[in-house]
Amino acid sequence: MADNTQLPNGFTGFAFRKPAGGTSAADAIREREAQRAAHAGQPAPAQTPRRGGVNGFLTEREAASDAANEVRGAFQYNRDHEEAAAYSADGETSEGRVEFDPEKLATIPEKDRRWAWLEIDLNAIRHNASAVKKMIGSGRHMMAVVKADAYGHGAVRVAKTALNSGADYLGVATVDEGIKLREGLVNAPILMLAEPPASAIPLLLAYKIMPAVYSSEFAIKYAEAADSMGLRAPYHLAINTGMNRIGVRWDEVVNFMHQIGFHRALELEGVFTHFATADCPETLDFHIQAKRYIEAVEGLRAAGINPGIVHCANSAAAIRYPDVRFDMVRLGIGLYGYQPCPETTPLIELRPAMSVHARITDTRLVPMSEGVSYGLNYRSPGSVKICTVPVGYGDGLRRGLSSRTDFLVDGVRCRQVGNICMDQCMFEVDLRSYARRRRVDPQVGDEVLIVGQQGDAMVTIEEMCETLGTIPHELCIGFAQRMPRYYV
C-alpha cells in the first residue's frame, strides 16, 4: 500500500504504537503474583509497591483489583484498536502507519461523537399546522414562518411538512434563508419579511424570493433589474401601523404607491403589517393597529389599487382575533407547538416539536460540603450522586438557568446544580430512599432529557422561559446552535 500521508480531505497518517507505559495482561498478572509472594509472611496485610503511587504501597485486595484493571485495560485497548481499524483506509497498517478513510469516518452518527442532540417531532408540526388551518377555515392562505432555520427546528424539513399540512406560503427573514429553501427543492411562494439591500436583487430574481418593499429607491432598482431581464418584480408592501420597525406609514401608503406604481415590472402581490401587542392582555394598542391597517387597505382600494393578499395576523392574532385573519395568517411560534400567550391556551391545542437529549458522561459521589462547578456555589448535602452531561450555554442551555431547572432521568425529575458551563453541566441525584419517591441510580451512558416528556414527568421550554423572563423563540433557536437534529 502506498504511503499516502496526505489524504484528500486533510487526514494524515499517524504512527501506530501502544500508549507509553502500557503492559500486557499476562505481564501484569505475573508481576502482581511475584509481588505478593515476595511479601508473604509479613505481620501487616500483604502489600505490594505501587508504581508511581502516592502512598507507596497497595493492599493485597487493591493489588488484585489493579491486576484485573490491567486485564480490562488490555482488552479495551485491543478492542479500540479493532474498532479504529474499521475506519482505516483498508483495515490494516502498513509501514507502521494507519490511514483513516474520511468516508468511513463520516458514517459515525453525530450523537455518537458527542452525547447531546435534539429530536424534532414532525407529527407535532403536522398537528399544529392542521389545527390552525382548521381554525381559520379553508378559504384563507396560511404562511409557515420558517425564519431562523425554522426557529431552530430545521427550515427545509419543517417547510415541507407544513406545506403538506395546510400551509401554502413560506416566510423568511433573509435572502440566504430563501435560497436554502430553494436549494432544498421547496417550490412554494417565499416572502422575505423585510427589504434587503439592493445588491441582493439578482438573488431575489434568480431564486424567486418576493421581498417586502417600503422604500421607493429599492422598489425602483428592483423593478429596473427585473425589467432588464424580461422578468416581473413581485413584492408585498409593508405597512407601519404603530410598531415602528419597518414599513410605510399607514396614512402615507397611497402616496407611496403613486411614487412607484408607474413601473411596469412591479407587481403588488400583497400588503401586510405586524402587531406589537397581539400576545398582550391589554388590547387597546392592538385594536388601534388593526384600525389603522384596515384604513390603509381601504385607502388603496379607493385609489383603484388592488392590495392583493391582505395579511396581518401572527400566531397570537390568528388564534385570538378572527376579525383580522383576512386573506392569510402567518403561523410562527404556534407552528412549533408553543402558545403565543396564556390567552390562546384554552382556544387551541398545540404540541411542542423539540426535545433536548443528552447522555451522562461522568458520575461521582461528592462528599458533604464539597462544591460543584465554577464558583462552587452549590455544596453537596451528602448522599447524592453528581452526574455530568455534555450540554452547556454554548448549546443554548442558558447560564441563567443554573440551579433553577430540572432534568429527567427515567421519568424522575433531578435538579440541575452548580453553574452551567459553556459545554457541560451537572445535576444531582438523591440516593436516599423515600416512601413516595422512586429512586434512580443513573450510570455513564444513560439518557437524560433536558427538555421534553418522560411518562407523566416533563420539563418544558415554557418553564425555562418563565424562569429567565424570555420567550420560546429565543430558547429554541439557542438549543439548535450546536447540537445535531434528528427527526422522529
Number of C-alpha atoms within 10 A of each C-alpha: 8 6 11 13 14 11 14 10 9 9 14 14 18 12 10 13 8 10 8 6 5 12 14 12 18 12 13 18 18 11 13 18 15 11 17 18 11 13 15 12 10 9 7 9 13 19 20 22 16 15 9 8 9 7 8 11 16 18 16 16 12 14 22 16 12 17 21 15 14 20 19 13 16 18 14 12 15 13 12 12 13 13 12 14 18 16 21 19 17 14 15 15 16 12 10 11 16 24 24 20 19 16 12 12 14 10 9 11 10 15 17 10 8 16 20 25 23 23 18 22 19 20 14 19 26 21 21 27 28 17 18 24 20 11 14 19 11 10 10 17 22 26 26 29 31 29 20 16 21 25 24 23 27 18 22 21 18 24 27 19 18 27 20 13 18 21 26 18 21 27 24 26 20 18 23 13 21 29 20 15 23 17 11 14 11 18 15 17 14 25 25 24 23 20 24 17 9 15 11 13 20 13 14 23 19 10 17 19 26 24 28 25 26 22 17 14 11 18 22 20 14 26 21 19 18 21 16 10 9 10 14 18 27 23 22 26 27 26 29 25 28 21 15 12 10 20 23 21 19 21 16 13 20 21 13 16 18 11 13 17 18 10 14 12 20 21 15 19 16 20 22 22 25 25 21 16 17 24 20 15 10 10 11 10 16 18 15 13 23 20 13 19 27 14 15 23 22 15 18 16 13 11 13 10 16 15 19 15 16 23 24 23 27 27 23 24 24 24 25 21 11 12 10 22 23 17 17 25 27 26 27 22 23 29 30 31 20 24 25 23 16 12 14 20 14 8 12 14 15 21 18 22 23 27 22 24 22 23 23 20 18 14 19 11 15 18 14 12 12 12 17 19 16 11 9 13 13 17 16 19 13 15 14 19 20 20 22 20 26 20 28 19 20 18 20 20 24 18 18 14 19 22 18 16 19 24 23 23 19 18 17 19 19 17 18 24 26 24 23 24 19 16 14 18 23 27 26 23 23 18 14 11 10 9 6 6 9 10 15 16 13 17 15 13 13 15 19 23 22 26 22 20 14 16 8 7 14 18 20 19 21 17 16 22 16 11 13 15 9 12 17 22 19 13 20 22 17 19 26 21 13 14 23 15 20 16 14 10
